[in-house]
Amino acid sequence: MKNKLKVFRAMQNLTQEELAKELGVTRQTIIAIEKDKYDPSLILAFKMANFFKSSIEDIFIYNEE
């Protein structure tokens, strides 16, 4: 699933490490999500949306392929 996590992170001027700490995950998890190698759990997606005061749909782009 495509996402705009890197864009949202940059808008807040956060490093991958800082975002990982805020969300309670590892930096490797953030890297994998940003590179579209890993789709987060629904719980993590909600944590991200809440952290960025946004909706899940704003961060993640769903395509039916």
PQR file of N, CA, C, O and H, with PARSE charges and radii, in Angstrom:
ATOM      1  N   MET A   1       0.847  -1.166   0.000 -0.4000 1.5000
ATOM      2  CA  MET A   1       0.000   0.000   0.000 -0.0000 2.0000
ATOM      3  C   MET A   1       0.900   1.239   0.000  0.5500 1.7000
ATOM      4  O   MET A   1       1.846   1.333   0.783 -0.5500 1.4000
ATOM      5  N   LYS A   2       0.598   2.162  -0.868 -0.4000 1.5000
ATOM      6  CA  LYS A   2       1.351   3.415  -0.940 -0.0000 2.0000
ATOM      7  C   LYS A   2       0.993   4.291   0.261  0.5500 1.7000
ATOM      8  O   LYS A   2      -0.084   4.165   0.843 -0.5500 1.4000
ATOM      9  H   LYS A   2      -0.171   2.085  -1.504  0.4000 1.0000
ATOM     10  N   ASN A   3       1.914   5.170   0.613 -0.4000 1.5000
ATOM     11  CA  ASN A   3       1.643   6.052   1.741 -0.0000 2.0000
ATOM     12  C   ASN A   3       2.414   7.359   1.608  0.5500 1.7000
ATOM     13  O   ASN A   3       3.337   7.488   0.803 -0.5500 1.4000
ATOM     14  H   ASN A   3       2.789   5.272   0.140  0.4000 1.0000
ATOM     15  N   LYS A   4       2.003   8.320   2.426 -0.4000 1.5000
ATOM     16  CA  LYS A   4       2.635   9.642   2.457 -0.0000 2.0000
ATOM     17  C   LYS A   4       3.311   9.883   3.805  0.5500 1.7000
ATOM     18  O   LYS A   4       3.448  11.026   4.242 -0.5500 1.4000
ATOM     19  H   LYS A   4       1.253   8.215   3.080  0.4000 1.0000
ATOM     20  N   LEU A   5       3.727   8.820   4.451 -0.4000 1.5000
ATOM     21  CA  LEU A   5       4.293   8.948   5.786 -0.0000 2.0000
ATOM     22  C   LEU A   5       5.523   9.845   5.792  0.5500 1.7000
ATOM     23  O   LEU A   5       5.684  10.670   6.691 -0.5500 1.4000
ATOM     24  H   LEU A   5       3.616   7.891   4.097  0.4000 1.0000
ATOM     25  N   LYS A   6       6.381   9.695   4.811 -0.4000 1.5000
ATOM     26  CA  LYS A   6       7.591  10.514   4.748 -0.0000 2.0000
ATOM     27  C   LYS A   6       7.237  12.002   4.648  0.5500 1.7000
ATOM     28  O   LYS A   6       7.891  12.845   5.261 -0.5500 1.4000
ATOM     29  H   LYS A   6       6.251   9.025   4.080  0.4000 1.0000
ATOM     30  N   VAL A   7       6.207  12.311   3.878 -0.4000 1.5000
ATOM     31  CA  VAL A   7       5.763  13.703   3.721 -0.0000 2.0000
ATOM     32  C   VAL A   7       5.227  14.240   5.049  0.5500 1.7000
ATOM     33  O   VAL A   7       5.570  15.347   5.463 -0.5500 1.4000
ATOM     34  H   VAL A   7       5.675  11.626   3.380  0.4000 1.0000
ATOM     35  N   PHE A   8       4.385  13.446   5.711 -0.4000 1.5000
ATOM     36  CA  PHE A   8       3.833  13.868   6.997 -0.0000 2.0000
ATOM     37  C   PHE A   8       4.948  14.050   8.025  0.5500 1.7000
ATOM     38  O   PHE A   8       4.927  15.002   8.805 -0.5500 1.4000
ATOM     39  H   PHE A   8       4.107  12.546   5.374  0.4000 1.0000
ATOM     40  N   ARG A   9       5.911  13.145   8.025 -0.4000 1.5000
ATOM     41  CA  ARG A   9       7.037  13.226   8.952 -0.0000 2.0000
ATOM     42  C   ARG A   9       7.860  14.492   8.682  0.5500 1.7000
ATOM     43  O   ARG A   9       8.268  15.182   9.616 -0.5500 1.4000
ATOM     44  H   ARG A   9       5.928  12.372   7.391  0.4000 1.0000
ATOM     45  N   ALA A  10       8.099  14.789   7.408 -0.4000 1.5000
ATOM     46  CA  ALA A  10       8.877  15.971   7.037 -0.0000 2.0000
ATOM     47  C   ALA A  10       8.149  17.260   7.431  0.5500 1.7000
ATOM     48  O   ALA A  10       8.784  18.228   7.850 -0.5500 1.4000
ATOM     49  H   ALA A  10       7.767  14.229   6.649  0.4000 1.0000
ATOM     50  N   MET A  11       6.831  17.274   7.299 -0.4000 1.5000
ATOM     51  CA  MET A  11       6.064  18.470   7.667 -0.0000 2.0000
ATOM     52  C   MET A  11       6.194  18.776   9.161  0.5500 1.7000
ATOM     53  O   MET A  11       6.109  19.932   9.575 -0.5500 1.4000
ATOM     54  H   MET A  11       6.316  16.488   6.958  0.4000 1.0000
ATOM     55  N   GLN A  12       6.398  17.731   9.961 -0.4000 1.5000
ATOM     56  CA  GLN A  12       6.578  17.913  11.408 -0.0000 2.0000
ATOM     57  C   GLN A  12       8.052  18.038  11.788  0.5500 1.7000
ATOM     58  O   GLN A  12       8.391  18.197  12.961 -0.5500 1.4000
ATOM     59  H   GLN A  12       6.466  16.792   9.625  0.4000 1.0000
ATOM     60  N   ASN A  13       8.925  17.966  10.776 -0.4000 1.5000
ATOM     61  CA  ASN A  13      10.369  18.071  11.001 -0.0000 2.0000
ATOM     62  C   ASN A  13      10.869  17.004  11.972  0.5500 1.7000
ATOM     63  O   ASN A  13      11.650  17.293  12.879 -0.5500 1.4000
ATOM     64  H   ASN A  13       8.650  17.837   9.823  0.4000 1.0000
ATOM     65  N   LEU A  14      10.408  15.764  11.770 -0.4000 1.5000
ATOM     66  CA  LEU A  14      10.779  14.644  12.628 -0.0000 2.0000
ATOM     67  C   LEU A  14      11.725  13.696  11.905  0.5500 1.7000
ATOM     68  O   LEU A  14      11.611  13.499  10.695 -0.5500 1.4000
ATOM     69  H   LEU A  14       9.773  15.530  11.034  0.4000 1.0000
ATOM     70  N   THR A  15      12.647  13.117  12.639 -0.4000 1.5000
ATOM     71  CA  THR A  15      13.475  12.050  12.074 -0.0000 2.0000
ATOM     72  C   THR A  15      12.691  10.748  12.161  0.5500 1.7000
ATOM     73  O   THR A  15      11.676  10.665  12.852 -0.5500 1.4000
ATOM     74  H   THR A  15      12.740  13.277  13.622  0.4000 1.0000
ATOM     75  N   GLN A  16      13.170   9.746  11.459 -0.4000 1.5000
ATOM     76  CA  GLN A  16      12.534   8.430  11.547 -0.0000 2.0000
ATOM     77  C   GLN A  16      12.600   7.906  12.977  0.5500 1.7000
ATOM     78  O   GLN A  16      11.642   7.306  13.465 -0.5500 1.4000
ATOM     79  H   GLN A  16      13.995   9.814  10.898  0.4000 1.0000
ATOM     80  N   GLU A  17      13.710   8.127  13.639 -0.4000 1.5000
ATOM     81  CA  GLU A  17      13.898   7.681  15.026 -0.0000 2.0000
ATOM     82  C   GLU A  17      12.906   8.369  15.968  0.5500 1.7000
ATOM     83  O   GLU A  17      12.310   7.719  16.826 -0.5500 1.4000
ATOM     84  H   GLU A  17      14.488   8.614  13.242  0.4000 1.0000
ATOM     85  N   GLU A  18      12.732   9.672  15.808 -0.4000 1.5000
ATOM     86  CA  GLU A  18      11.802  10.410  16.664 -0.0000 2.0000
ATOM     87  C   GLU A  18      10.367   9.925  16.478  0.5500 1.7000
ATOM     88  O   GLU A  18       9.633   9.743  17.449 -0.5500 1.4000
ATOM     89  H   GLU A  18      13.216  10.200  15.111  0.4000 1.0000
ATOM     90  N   LEU A  19       9.976   9.716  15.217 -0.4000 1.5000
ATOM     91  CA  LEU A  19       8.620   9.220  14.959 -0.0000 2.0000
ATOM     92  C   LEU A  19       8.442   7.823  15.524  0.5500 1.7000
ATOM     93  O   LEU A  19       7.404   7.511  16.107 -0.5500 1.4000
ATOM     94  H   LEU A  19      10.573   9.864  14.428  0.4000 1.0000
ATOM     95  N   ALA A  20       9.445   6.988  15.355 -0.4000 1.5000
ATOM     96  CA  ALA A  20       9.381   5.621  15.885 -0.0000 2.0000
ATOM     97  C   ALA A  20       9.153   5.635  17.395  0.5500 1.7000
ATOM     98  O   ALA A  20       8.327   4.879  17.907 -0.5500 1.4000
ATOM     99  H   ALA A  20      10.289   7.241  14.882  0.4000 1.0000
ATOM    100  N   LYS A  21       9.879   6.489  18.102 -0.4000 1.5000
ATOM    101  CA  LYS A  21       9.717   6.585  19.557 -0.0000 2.0000
ATOM    102  C   LYS A  21       8.316   7.050  19.927  0.5500 1.7000
ATOM    103  O   LYS A  21       7.711   6.528  20.862 -0.5500 1.4000
ATOM    104  H   LYS A  21      10.549   7.103  17.686  0.4000 1.0000
ATOM    105  N   GLU A  22       7.803   8.029  19.196 -0.4000 1.5000
ATOM    106  CA  GLU A  22       6.448   8.537  19.468 -0.0000 2.0000
ATOM    107  C   GLU A  22       5.391   7.453  19.290  0.5500 1.7000
ATOM    108  O   GLU A  22       4.397   7.419  20.016 -0.5500 1.4000
ATOM    109  H   GLU A  22       8.295   8.453  18.436  0.4000 1.0000
ATOM    110  N   LEU A  23       5.612   6.565  18.315 -0.4000 1.5000
ATOM    111  CA  LEU A  23       4.616   5.544  17.995 -0.0000 2.0000
ATOM    112  C   LEU A  23       4.885   4.219  18.702  0.5500 1.7000
ATOM    113  O   LEU A  23       4.052   3.314  18.654 -0.5500 1.4000
ATOM    114  H   LEU A  23       6.419   6.593  17.725  0.4000 1.0000
ATOM    115  N   GLY A  24       6.025   4.097  19.351 -0.4000 1.5000
ATOM    116  CA  GLY A  24       6.346   2.863  20.067 -0.0000 2.0000
ATOM    117  C   GLY A  24       6.769   1.724  19.151  0.5500 1.7000
ATOM    118  O   GLY A  24       6.497   0.557  19.431 -0.5500 1.4000
ATOM    119  H   GLY A  24       6.701   4.832  19.390  0.4000 1.0000
ATOM    120  N   VAL A  25       7.435   2.070  18.061 -0.4000 1.5000
ATOM    121  CA  VAL A  25       7.943   1.061  17.128 -0.0000 2.0000
ATOM    122  C   VAL A  25       9.427   1.324  16.884  0.5500 1.7000
ATOM    123  O   VAL A  25       9.981   2.288  17.412 -0.5500 1.4000
ATOM    124  H   VAL A  25       7.656   3.018  17.834  0.4000 1.0000
ATOM    125  N   THR A  26      10.067   0.477  16.092 -0.4000 1.5000
ATOM    126  CA  THR A  26      11.474   0.675  15.782 -0.0000 2.0000
ATOM    127  C   THR A  26      11.630   1.571  14.557  0.5500 1.7000
ATOM    128  O   THR A  26      10.700   1.748  13.771 -0.5500 1.4000
ATOM    129  H   THR A  26       9.616  -0.306  15.664  0.4000 1.0000
ATOM    130  N   ARG A  27      12.816   2.123  14.419 -0.4000 1.5000
ATOM    131  CA  ARG A  27      13.132   2.934  13.242 -0.0000 2.0000
ATOM    132  C   ARG A  27      13.017   2.087  11.982  0.5500 1.7000
ATOM    133  O   ARG A  27      12.601   2.586  10.936 -0.5500 1.4000
ATOM    134  H   ARG A  27      13.572   1.978  15.058  0.4000 1.0000
ATOM    135  N   GLN A  28      13.379   0.815  12.071 -0.4000 1.5000
ATOM    136  CA  GLN A  28      13.288  -0.087  10.918 -0.0000 2.0000
ATOM    137  C   GLN A  28      11.846  -0.234  10.441  0.5500 1.7000
ATOM    138  O   GLN A  28      11.594  -0.373   9.244 -0.5500 1.4000
ATOM    139  H   GLN A  28      13.717   0.410  12.920  0.4000 1.0000
ATOM    140  N   THR A  29      10.912  -0.202  11.368 -0.4000 1.5000
ATOM    141  CA  THR A  29       9.495  -0.272  10.990 -0.0000 2.0000
ATOM    142  C   THR A  29       9.104   0.955  10.182  0.5500 1.7000
ATOM    143  O   THR A  29       8.423   0.839   9.163 -0.5500 1.4000
ATOM    144  H   THR A  29      11.117  -0.089  12.340  0.4000 1.0000
ATOM    145  N   ILE A  30       9.529   2.119  10.628 -0.4000 1.5000
ATOM    146  CA  ILE A  30       9.220   3.363   9.907 -0.0000 2.0000
ATOM    147  C   ILE A  30       9.848   3.332   8.514  0.5500 1.7000
ATOM    148  O   ILE A  30       9.206   3.703   7.531 -0.5500 1.4000
ATOM    149  H   ILE A  30      10.083   2.213  11.456  0.4000 1.0000
ATOM    150  N   ILE A  31      11.093   2.893   8.432 -0.4000 1.5000
ATOM    151  CA  ILE A  31      11.776   2.794   7.132 -0.0000 2.0000
ATOM    152  C   ILE A  31      11.001   1.876   6.201  0.5500 1.7000
ATOM    153  O   ILE A  31      10.761   2.227   5.046 -0.5500 1.4000
ATOM    154  H   ILE A  31      11.615   2.592   9.230  0.4000 1.0000
ATOM    155  N   ALA A  32      10.608   0.704   6.688 -0.4000 1.5000
ATOM    156  CA  ALA A  32       9.892  -0.265   5.862 -0.0000 2.0000
ATOM    157  C   ALA A  32       8.549   0.276   5.387  0.5500 1.7000
ATOM    158  O   ALA A  32       8.163   0.047   4.240 -0.5500 1.4000
ATOM    159  H   ALA A  32      10.803   0.419   7.626  0.4000 1.0000
ATOM    160  N   ILE A  33       7.834   0.989   6.253 -0.4000 1.5000
ATOM    161  CA  ILE A  33       6.547   1.573   5.862 -0.0000 2.0000
ATOM    162  C   ILE A  33       6.765   2.641   4.796  0.5500 1.7000
ATOM    163  O   ILE A  33       6.053   2.674   3.793 -0.5500 1.4000
ATOM    164  H   ILE A  33       8.148   1.175   7.184  0.4000 1.0000
ATOM    165  N   GLU A  34       7.747   3.512   5.011 -0.4000 1.5000
ATOM    166  CA  GLU A  34       8.007   4.591   4.043 -0.0000 2.0000
ATOM    167  C   GLU A  34       8.419   4.042   2.677  0.5500 1.7000
ATOM    168  O   GLU A  34       8.135   4.664   1.654 -0.5500 1.4000
ATOM    169  H   GLU A  34       8.325   3.485   5.826  0.4000 1.0000
ATOM    170  N   LYS A  35       9.078   2.894   2.648 -0.4000 1.5000
ATOM    171  CA  LYS A  35       9.518   2.297   1.385 -0.0000 2.0000
ATOM    172  C   LYS A  35       8.469   1.348   0.789  0.5500 1.7000
ATOM    173  O   LYS A  35       8.747   0.637  -0.177 -0.5500 1.4000
ATOM    174  H   LYS A  35       9.309   2.388   3.479  0.4000 1.0000
ATOM    175  N   ASP A  36       7.270   1.342   1.368 -0.4000 1.5000
ATOM    176  CA  ASP A  36       6.169   0.480   0.905 -0.0000 2.0000
ATOM    177  C   ASP A  36       6.522  -1.001   0.973  0.5500 1.7000
ATOM    178  O   ASP A  36       6.016  -1.797   0.181 -0.5500 1.4000
ATOM    179  H   ASP A  36       7.044   1.919   2.152  0.4000 1.0000
ATOM    180  N   LYS A  37       7.385  -1.375   1.913 -0.4000 1.5000
ATOM    181  CA  LYS A  37       7.770  -2.777   2.091 -0.0000 2.0000
ATOM    182  C   LYS A  37       6.937  -3.453   3.176  0.5500 1.7000
ATOM    183  O   LYS A  37       6.933  -4.679   3.293 -0.5500 1.4000
ATOM    184  H   LYS A  37       7.795  -0.728   2.556  0.4000 1.0000
ATOM    185  N   TYR A  38       6.234  -2.646   3.968 -0.4000 1.5000
ATOM    186  CA  TYR A  38       5.480  -3.170   5.109 -0.0000 2.0000
ATOM    187  C   TYR A  38       4.225  -2.336   5.295  0.5500 1.7000
ATOM    188  O   TYR A  38       4.276  -1.106   5.320 -0.5500 1.4000
ATOM    189  H   TYR A  38       6.237  -1.651   3.873  0.4000 1.0000
ATOM    190  N   ASP A  39       3.099  -3.020   5.425 -0.4000 1.5000
ATOM    191  CA  ASP A  39       1.841  -2.343   5.735 -0.0000 2.0000
ATOM    192  C   ASP A  39       1.616  -2.444   7.242  0.5500 1.7000
ATOM    193  O   ASP A  39       1.636  -3.542   7.798 -0.5500 1.4000
ATOM    194  H   ASP A  39       3.057  -4.019   5.405  0.4000 1.0000
ATOM    195  N   PRO A  40       1.404  -1.317   7.901 -0.5600 1.5000
ATOM    196  CA  PRO A  40       1.233  -1.353   9.356  0.2800 2.0000
ATOM    197  C   PRO A  40      -0.081  -2.004   9.754  0.5500 1.7000
ATOM    198  O   PRO A  40      -1.016  -2.104   8.960 -0.5500 1.4000
ATOM    199  N   SER A  41      -0.125  -2.443  10.997 -0.4000 1.5000
ATOM    200  CA  SER A  41      -1.381  -2.960  11.547 -0.0000 2.0000
ATOM    201  C   SER A  41      -2.387  -1.823  11.605  0.5500 1.7000
ATOM    202  O   SER A  41      -2.021  -0.650  11.524 -0.5500 1.4000
ATOM    203  H   SER A  41       0.635  -2.362  11.642  0.4000 1.0000
ATOM    204  N   LEU A  42      -3.629  -2.173  11.743 -0.4000 1.5000
ATOM    205  CA  LEU A  42      -4.674  -1.152  11.845 -0.0000 2.0000
ATOM    206  C   LEU A  42      -4.446  -0.277  13.080  0.5500 1.7000
ATOM    207  O   LEU A  42      -4.662   0.934  13.036 -0.5500 1.4000
ATOM    208  H   LEU A  42      -3.926  -3.126  11.809  0.4000 1.0000
ATOM    209  N   ILE A  43      -4.016  -0.885  14.161 -0.4000 1.5000
ATOM    210  CA  ILE A  43      -3.748  -0.127  15.384 -0.0000 2.0000
ATOM    211  C   ILE A  43      -2.635   0.897  15.153  0.5500 1.7000
ATOM    212  O   ILE A  43      -2.754   2.049  15.569 -0.5500 1.4000
ATOM    213  H   ILE A  43      -3.840  -1.869  14.196  0.4000 1.0000
ATOM    214  N   LEU A  44      -1.554   0.479  14.491 -0.4000 1.5000
ATOM    215  CA  LEU A  44      -0.456   1.403  14.210 -0.0000 2.0000
ATOM    216  C   LEU A  44      -0.900   2.497  13.239  0.5500 1.7000
ATOM    217  O   LEU A  44      -0.507   3.654  13.391 -0.5500 1.4000
ATOM    218  H   LEU A  44      -1.457  -0.457  14.153  0.4000 1.0000
ATOM    219  N   ALA A  45      -1.702   2.149  12.258 -0.4000 1.5000
ATOM    220  CA  ALA A  45      -2.210   3.147  11.318 -0.0000 2.0000
ATOM    221  C   ALA A  45      -3.045   4.197  12.055  0.5500 1.7000
ATOM    222  O   ALA A  45      -2.940   5.387  11.757 -0.5500 1.4000
ATOM    223  H   ALA A  45      -2.022   1.209  12.134  0.4000 1.0000
ATOM    224  N   PHE A  46      -3.871   3.768  13.012 -0.4000 1.5000
ATOM    225  CA  PHE A  46      -4.653   4.711  13.813 -0.0000 2.0000
ATOM    226  C   PHE A  46      -3.747   5.580  14.673  0.5500 1.7000
ATOM    227  O   PHE A  46      -3.999   6.775  14.823 -0.5500 1.4000
ATOM    228  H   PHE A  46      -3.956   2.801  13.254  0.4000 1.0000
ATOM    229  N   LYS A  47      -2.683   4.988  15.247 -0.4000 1.5000
ATOM    230  CA  LYS A  47      -1.731   5.770  16.048 -0.0000 2.0000
ATOM    231  C   LYS A  47      -1.095   6.863  15.195  0.5500 1.7000
ATOM    232  O   LYS A  47      -0.945   8.001  15.640 -0.5500 1.4000
ATOM    233  H   LYS A  47      -2.479   4.017  15.126  0.4000 1.0000
ATOM    234  N   MET A  48      -0.726   6.510  13.970 -0.4000 1.5000
ATOM    235  CA  MET A  48      -0.116   7.486  13.063 -0.0000 2.0000
ATOM    236  C   MET A  48      -1.103   8.606  12.750  0.5500 1.7000
ATOM    237  O   MET A  48      -0.756   9.785  12.818 -0.5500 1.4000
ATOM    238  H   MET A  48      -0.848   5.586  13.608  0.4000 1.0000
ATOM    239  N   ALA A  49      -2.324   8.235  12.412 -0.4000 1.5000
ATOM    240  CA  ALA A  49      -3.338   9.234  12.083 -0.0000 2.0000
ATOM    241  C   ALA A  49      -3.591  10.166  13.267  0.5500 1.7000
ATOM    242  O   ALA A  49      -3.685  11.382  13.096 -0.5500 1.4000
ATOM    243  H   ALA A  49      -2.606   7.277  12.357  0.4000 1.0000
ATOM    244  N   ASN A  50      -3.698   9.598  14.454 -0.4000 1.5000
ATOM    245  CA  ASN A  50      -3.913  10.425  15.646 -0.0000 2.0000
ATOM    246  C   ASN A  50      -2.719  11.326  15.904  0.5500 1.7000
ATOM    247  O   ASN A  50      -2.886  12.502  16.227 -0.5500 1.4000
ATOM    248  H   ASN A  50      -3.621   8.610  14.592  0.4000 1.0000
ATOM    249  N   PHE A  51      -1.520  10.789  15.765 -0.4000 1.5000
ATOM    250  CA  PHE A  51      -0.312  11.584  15.998 -0.0000 2.0000
ATOM    251  C   PHE A  51      -0.259  12.787  15.063  0.5500 1.7000
ATOM    252  O   PHE A  51       0.065  13.896  15.487 -0.5500 1.4000
ATOM    253  H   PHE A  51      -1.384   9.834  15.503  0.4000 1.0000
ATOM    254  N   PHE A  52      -0.578  12.562  13.784 -0.4000 1.5000
ATOM    255  CA  PHE A  52      -0.517  13.633  12.795 -0.0000 2.0000
ATOM    256  C   PHE A  52      -1.815  14.435  12.707  0.5500 1.7000
ATOM    257  O   PHE A  52      -1.939  15.331  11.872 -0.5500 1.4000
ATOM    258  H   PHE A  52      -0.841  11.660  13.440  0.4000 1.0000
ATOM    259  N   LYS A  53      -2.791  14.107  13.579 -0.4000 1.5000
ATOM    260  CA  LYS A  53      -4.098  14.788  13.580 -0.0000 2.0000
ATOM    261  C   LYS A  53      -4.696  14.774  12.171  0.5500 1.7000
ATOM    262  O   LYS A  53      -5.092  15.800  11.620 -0.5500 1.4000
ATOM    263  H   LYS A  53      -2.690  13.379  14.257  0.4000 1.0000
ATOM    264  N   SER A  54      -4.739  13.581  11.629 -0.4000 1.5000
ATOM    265  CA  SER A  54      -5.183  13.376  10.260 -0.0000 2.0000
ATOM    266  C   SER A  54      -6.019  12.102  10.212  0.5500 1.7000
ATOM    267  O   SER A  54      -6.254  11.464  11.238 -0.5500 1.4000
ATOM    268  H   SER A  54      -4.418  12.747  12.077  0.4000 1.0000
ATOM    269  N   SER A  55      -6.460  11.741   9.023 -0.4000 1.5000
ATOM    270  CA  SER A  55      -7.180  10.480   8.877 -0.0000 2.0000
ATOM    271  C   SER A  55      -6.244   9.445   8.263  0.5500 1.7000
ATOM    272  O   SER A  55      -5.246   9.793   7.632 -0.5500 1.4000
ATOM    273  H   SER A  55      -6.269  12.260   8.189  0.4000 1.0000
ATOM    274  N   ILE A  56      -6.569   8.201   8.449 -0.4000 1.5000
ATOM    275  CA  ILE A  56      -5.776   7.119   7.865 -0.0000 2.0000
ATOM    276  C   ILE A  56      -5.736   7.280   6.344  0.5500 1.7000
ATOM    277  O   ILE A  56      -4.702   7.044   5.720 -0.5500 1.4000
ATOM    278  H   ILE A  56      -7.380   7.919   8.962  0.4000 1.0000
ATOM    279  N   GLU A  57      -6.857   7.681   5.753 -0.4000 1.5000
ATOM    280  CA  GLU A  57      -6.937   7.843   4.299 -0.0000 2.0000
ATOM    281  C   GLU A  57      -6.025   8.955   3.783  0.5500 1.7000
ATOM    282  O   GLU A  57      -5.604   8.928   2.626 -0.5500 1.4000
ATOM    283  H   GLU A  57      -7.697   7.873   6.260  0.4000 1.0000
ATOM    284  N   ASP A  58      -5.721   9.927   4.634 -0.4000 1.5000
ATOM    285  CA  ASP A  58      -4.797  10.995   4.228 -0.0000 2.0000
ATOM    286  C   ASP A  58      -3.359  10.485   4.148  0.5500 1.7000
ATOM    287  O   ASP A  58      -2.571  10.959   3.329 -0.5500 1.4000
ATOM    288  H   ASP A  58      -6.063   9.948   5.574  0.4000 1.0000
ATOM    289  N   ILE A  59      -3.025   9.529   4.994 -0.4000 1.5000
ATOM    290  CA  ILE A  59      -1.657   9.009   5.056 -0.0000 2.0000
ATOM    291  C   ILE A  59      -1.449   7.836   4.104  0.5500 1.7000
ATOM    292  O   ILE A  59      -0.412   7.733   3.449 -0.5500 1.4000
ATOM    293  H   ILE A  59      -3.665   9.144   5.659  0.4000 1.0000
ATOM    294  N   PHE A  60      -2.442   6.953   4.035 -0.4000 1.5000
ATOM    295  CA  PHE A  60      -2.319   5.732   3.226 -0.0000 2.0000
ATOM    296  C   PHE A  60      -3.242   5.766   2.021  0.5500 1.7000
ATOM    297  O   PHE A  60      -4.393   6.192   2.109 -0.5500 1.4000
ATOM    298  H   PHE A  60      -3.284   7.036   4.568  0.4000 1.0000
ATOM    299  N   ILE A  61      -2.711   5.307   0.888 -0.4000 1.5000
ATOM    300  CA  ILE A  61      -3.448   5.303  -0.363 -0.0000 2.0000
ATOM    301  C   ILE A  61      -3.771   3.860  -0.733  0.5500 1.7000
ATOM    302  O   ILE A  61      -2.880   3.074  -1.056 -0.5500 1.4000
ATOM    303  H   ILE A  61      -1.776   4.961   0.816  0.4000 1.0000
ATOM    304  N   TYR A  62      -5.040   3.528  -0.683 -0.4000 1.5000
ATOM    305  CA  TYR A  62      -5.467   2.166  -0.990 -0.0000 2.0000
ATOM    306  C   TYR A  62      -5.748   2.016  -2.473  0.5500 1.7000
ATOM    307  O   TYR A  62      -6.437   2.837  -3.079 -0.5500 1.4000
ATOM    308  H   TYR A  62      -5.764   4.167  -0.420  0.4000 1.0000
ATOM    309  N   ASN A  63      -5.199   0.950  -3.048 -0.4000 1.5000
ATOM    310  CA  ASN A  63      -5.544   0.621  -4.440 -0.0000 2.0000
ATOM    311  C   ASN A  63      -5.873  -0.868  -4.503  0.5500 1.7000
ATOM    312  O   ASN A  63      -5.210  -1.685  -3.865 -0.5500 1.4000
ATOM    313  H   ASN A  63      -4.639   0.284  -2.555  0.4000 1.0000
ATOM    314  N   GLU A  64      -6.885  -1.209  -5.264 -0.4000 1.5000
ATOM    315  CA  GLU A  64      -7.393  -2.586  -5.317 -0.0000 2.0000
ATOM    316  C   GLU A  64      -6.680  -3.417  -6.368  0.5500 1.7000
ATOM    317  O   GLU A  64      -7.309  -3.850  -7.333 -0.5500 1.4000
ATOM    318  H   GLU A  64      -7.424  -0.545  -5.783  0.4000 1.0000
ATOM    319  N   GLU A  65      -5.422  -3.644  -6.213 -0.4000 1.5000
ATOM    320  CA  GLU A  65      -4.685  -4.454  -7.176 -0.0000 2.0000
ATOM    321  C   GLU A  65      -4.429  -5.831  -6.645  0.5500 1.7000
ATOM    322  O   GLU A  65      -3.816  -6.652  -7.328 -0.5500 1.4000
ATOM    323  H   GLU A  65      -4.910  -3.292  -5.429  0.4000 1.0000
TER
END
